[in-house]
C-alpha cells in the first residue's frame, strides 16, 4: 500500500496531483485545510492524504509504460473513470494474452476478497488510523466469510484440484482455525495502532529549490513576476523566515510587508548628496542618454534658472552633433564638441562660470579594447570632478543589464538612471541592478515629454513600481542639485 500526503493551494490542484501520481483508484483518507487549522485570515493550503494498493499502482505504471508519451499525457488529463477503463482494458488484455501462451494457467479467481483485507490492513498506515481500522474490520469479516466456504489463501493460490478429489474435513478445519488466528492477530494490531509516521510527497512550489517553505511561495512568485531576480528574492524571503514566526509566515500580507520593508531599506538613491557640476551620461546605444540629458537640461534651465552648457563626444553616430546643437539653440545655452582629451582644458576655460555642464557620450558596447580606449580617452579629467551616470533602459533583459554593468565598470560610473518606465512591466530589474553593483539610483525617464517626463529617484517610487501599489504616473518631484 502506498500512502502519501499532497499539498496544494486548492482542492482541485491537490486532487489532480493524487490522480496523476496514484491513479484513478486512489482512496482519499483525509483532507485538511491549513488555513483553518491555524486560524488565520491569510492565504492557506489544502492537504490531502491518499492511499492506493501496490497492485493497483503497478497496474497504472504498467499501462503508462506501454503508451507513447503523447498518449500517456492525454491519459493523465482524462477523467478518473476513463483512466480506470483504459488501465483495466490494457491489463486484462495482457493477462489474456499471457494465459493463452501458458499451457496450464493457474486459477486465481477467489483471492480478491482476501487481498482486499491485506490492502485494507496497509491502509492503517495513513494519517487517520481510526477510519482505516474500521475499513480493515469490514474487509476482514468479508475475507472470513469467503474463506469459510472457499478455502484458505494458500489453498486459493494453488490450481483448482480435480473434482473427484475431496479434501479431508480435519485438514480443512485446521486451516480455517489457522486463518482465524491470523485475523485475530490483525485485529489486535489495529486495536493497538495509534501513531504511524506519514510518508508524504509535495509538489514543487515556487522557491522550493532555494529551500523556501510553501508559506512564502506566493510572495516569491509575485516578486519574480515583477522582475526581481530569483536569487535576490530568495535572499529576502530567507530573511523573512529567519525573523518572522511560523504563525506570521502563514499570512501573505505580513510576508509582503516584510519584503517591502527590506527593499525600502536596501534601495540606495543619490538624493541631494551631489556636489559636482559636471554630469557625464554614458551607456549603450538606444538607452536614452541624449533624451535624459535634454530633459535634465530643460529642468535646470526652465524651472531652476541655472546656467547650463551642453557638450557632446558622440562623433560616431551620424547627425548626433547636429541634434545636440539644435537642442542647445532651443534652450539658448552654449554647445561644444570634444574630439580628444586635450579639448577639455580649452572648453572648461570658457565655461568656468556655468552652474552645470552636461556631457553626452557615444553609445558603444565596450566589447573591444578599441571601444574601451575610445571612451576612456574622452572621459573628463578627475580634476573636473565629473559625476558619471550610467543610463539604462527598463526594457532590457535582466541578464543584459548585468552584462552592460560589468562592461561599463571601466567608466567608473557612480550611479544609474533608468529610462522607459512607462513601457516596461517588470521594474524589479531596477532593484536587481543597484543590489548587484552597489550603486545608487539617480533619476528616471518615464516618457517623451520635455522636461515633464523626468523624475528624481526615490525609495518609495522603486517600491511602488515593484509592488504595483499605484498606477504609473508621470510625477514631477524634487530638484536636481
Buried (B, 14 or more C-beta within 10 A) or exposed (E): BBBBBBBBBEEEBBBBBBBEBBBBBBBEBBBBEBBEEEEBEBBBBBBBBBBBBEBBBEBBEEBBEEBEEEEBEEBBEBEBEEBBEBBBEBBEEBEEEEEEEEEEEEEEEBBEBBBBBBBBBBBBBBBEBEEBBEBBBEBBEBBBEBBEEBBBBEBBBEEEEEEEEEEEEEEBEEBBEEBEEBBEEBBEEBEEBEEEEEEBEBBEBBBBEBEBBBBBBBBBBBBBEBBBBBEBBBBBBBEBBEEBEEEBBBBBEBBBBBBBEBBEEBBBBBBEEBEBBBBBBBBBEEBBBBBBBBBBBBBBBEEEEBBBBBBBBBBEBEEBBEBBBEBBEEBEBBBBBBEEEEBBEEBBEEBEEBEBBBBBBBBBEBEEEEBBEBBEEBBBEEEBEBBBBBBBBBBBEBEBBBBBBEBBEBBBBBBBBBBBBBEBEBBBBBBBBBBBBEBBBBBBBBBEEBBBBBBBBBBEBBBBBBBEEEEBEBBEEBEBB
